[in-house]
C-alpha cells in the first residue's frame, strides 16, 4: 500500500495506458497463454530471488555488516607506491603485487582507463607508467613503450591534471613553479569569505588543507630515474600557454594564481609558519580513531606527507596509525598477502597469475552496503526478525554518530544523528547513508524497538536540519554551492563542491515519507524541487550513480512513497523514457560517458545487473508491474544470474565525481537486483503486495 496525495493509505490510482501496455497486448499470446508467460516470469523471479537471498546472506560478516570491493582506477595503486617511495618505506613484495595489478589493468592500446571499457585517460596512464618504472619495468619494454608513445601523443606530462604533476614534482620530475599555488593562509579566510575551506566539498577540503602545506614546503626527493620519454619535448617540458582573456572567470583565476606565486616569494615567515601549524592542527583534529582521514584514501595520503614535512617522524602515533590505516584499503587477490620475504616480482608485462595482486580501494563502504543489503533482503521477503537482519541492525545502530563534525560549521545548533559511509568517519556523516539506514532499520524487527525509534528520531531530525535553502539535499553539507572553487586552476581533478542532487534528495524524501512526514512542509519542498529538476527527456540526473538510470531509479520510488500518483505527468514522462532506453536484450545500461555527452549516452550502454534493477525499481514504483518492459527486465535478471545466486558486473555504475572518478561497487550487482526482484514479487514500499 502507499500513501496518496490526500494523506490516506490505499492502492495507487489507475494509471494511464503506456506504450509498453500496447506492446504487450500486441506481442503476448492471448488469454491463458499470456497468463502462462507472466506466471513463467514470476516463477523464474522466485527462483532467482531465493538464490540471491542465500548468496547475500552467505557473504555477511559475522559482525553483521556487508562490504563489497570498491574498485576505482590504478591511480590509487600508483599513488600508494609513490607515497612509499617518497617516505622511503618501499616493500618489494608489496610493490610487485601492486605492479601485477597495474599491468593487468592496461588496455590493448597501452593506456589505462578510469572505468571498464572506457577510453585511455592521460593522468591515469602517466601515474601507472611511473609506478611500473618504480617496480622495475624498463622503459623500452613493449607495454611501457606503447604507453609512453600514447602519452606523448596526448601532449605529455604538461597536459596532465594538477594532482599528477604534484606527485611528479615531489621527485623533481616537474617544477613546483609550474604548478598552481595553494597557500596555507587559505585556512585563515573567514567562513563568509569566498574560497574559504568550507566552500569546498568535504572530500576536497580534506585533500586541499594538507596540500597547502605541501605547496608551501615544495619538497623534492631524489628521482630514481628520468622521465624524458613522457615529454613531447624534454628540452621544453612545459611549453608556455596563453592566458584566458582577463574578462573571463578563467582569466581572472589564472591571474590570481600568478599573484599567489609572487606572494609565495614574499610571504611573511611568521604568518606562513603559523598558517602551516594551524593546517597541521586541523589535519590532526580530523584523524579518525583507526588512523584514517574521513575513511577515504586520498586525504590520508596527503595528510601523511604534510605532517611528515612538518616534522612528524614515521614512528609518531599520528603517522604510525595513519600508515597502518592505508593497509586496510588494500584488496589482495589470487594468493593473499605475501609472507615476510614477499613473492617474486614476475616478468614485466606479465598478466595476473598465481602470484598475489594488490588493489587499493579509494574508500570502503560498509555502512552503505549494509543498509542496502538489509533493504534488499527485507524487500525480498526475509522475515523481519531473521537473526542476520537483526545483527545487521545492531551493527548499524552502533555506527550512528553522536558528535559534531565539519557540517556543524553551517548548522552549529543542530544535534548529531547521522551515519557515515565508512567504518570510521565521524567527521563527515552522509545525508544519503542516513536516509537509507533509517529505511533499513524500519524494515527490521529489532528486540529493542525503543532503541531503534530513538535512533530514527535523531536521524530524521539531523537530515531535516541539513536541508539546503532550495529545498533539496546535498551529500555532506548544507548549501555547498559556491561557484568559485571549481574555477581555481588547482581544482581540475573533479567536482569540488557538494550541491544538492536528485538522488540524495529522493532518498531523503522517501525516508521522510516512510516515517510519516509526507505532509511536512520540508518534505513538500523536496518533492517540488525534484519535480522541477526533471529533464525534458523525462529522466533525472544521477550525481552519485551512473547516471540518468540511477537518478530516475531513485526519484520514482520516492515520489510514489510520498503519494505522487502514477498518473502524474512527471511519472508518465519518466516511464516513457525508461521504455525508450531499454536495450534489445531486455536489460538497461548506461555508460559513464553520459556525463560528457548525454545526447548520445544518456540511458545507453551495455546491460548491467544494477542498472537494470534501478530501471525496474522505478517502473514498479510507477505501477508498471504488468508491463512488457518490466517482464523483459525481470527475465534479463533471471537469465543472467549465476548458479551461486550472484551476478557479474564488470561495468562501473557508481560515481565519485561525474566523469572524473568512476566506481564499481561490487555489491551493487547483488543488492539492487535482489531489491528489484523482491519488489516485483512482493510489492515494495510504494506498491501493494502482488499475490501472483
Protein Blocks (a to p, Z undefined) as FASTA:
>chain_A
ZZdfkopacddddddddfklmmmmmmpcghjlmmmmmmmmmmmmmmmmmmmmmmmmmmpc
fklpacddddfbfklmmmmmmmmmmnopacfklmmmmmmmmmmmpcfkopacfbehiacd
fklmmmmmmmmmmnopafkbmklmmmmmmmmmnnpjmlmcfklmmmmmmnopacfklpcc
ddfklmmpcfkbghiaklpcfklmmmmmmmmmmmmnopadddfbdcklmpfblklmbacd
ddddfkbmklmmmmmmmmmmmmmmmgcfklmmmmmmmmmmmmmmmpcfkopahhiaklmm
mmmmmmmmnopafkbmklmmmmmmmmmmpcceehiaadfkopaebjghiacdfbccdddd
fbdckkmmmmmmmmmmmmnopafklfklmmmmmmmmmmpccbdcfklmmmmmbcchidcf
blblcklccfklmmmmmmmmmmpccfblmlmmmmmmmmmmmmmmmpcfkopacfkbghia
bfklmmpmklmnbcfbdcddfklmmmmmmmmmmnopmmgmklmmmmmmmmmmpcfkopac
dfkbcfklmmmmmmmmmmmmnopafklmklmmmmmmmmmmpcfkopacddfklmmmmmlm
gopacddfklmmmmmmmmmmnopmmpmklmmmmmmmmmmpcfkopacdfbccbdfbghja
ccddfklmmmmmmmmmmmmmnopfkbccdfZZ
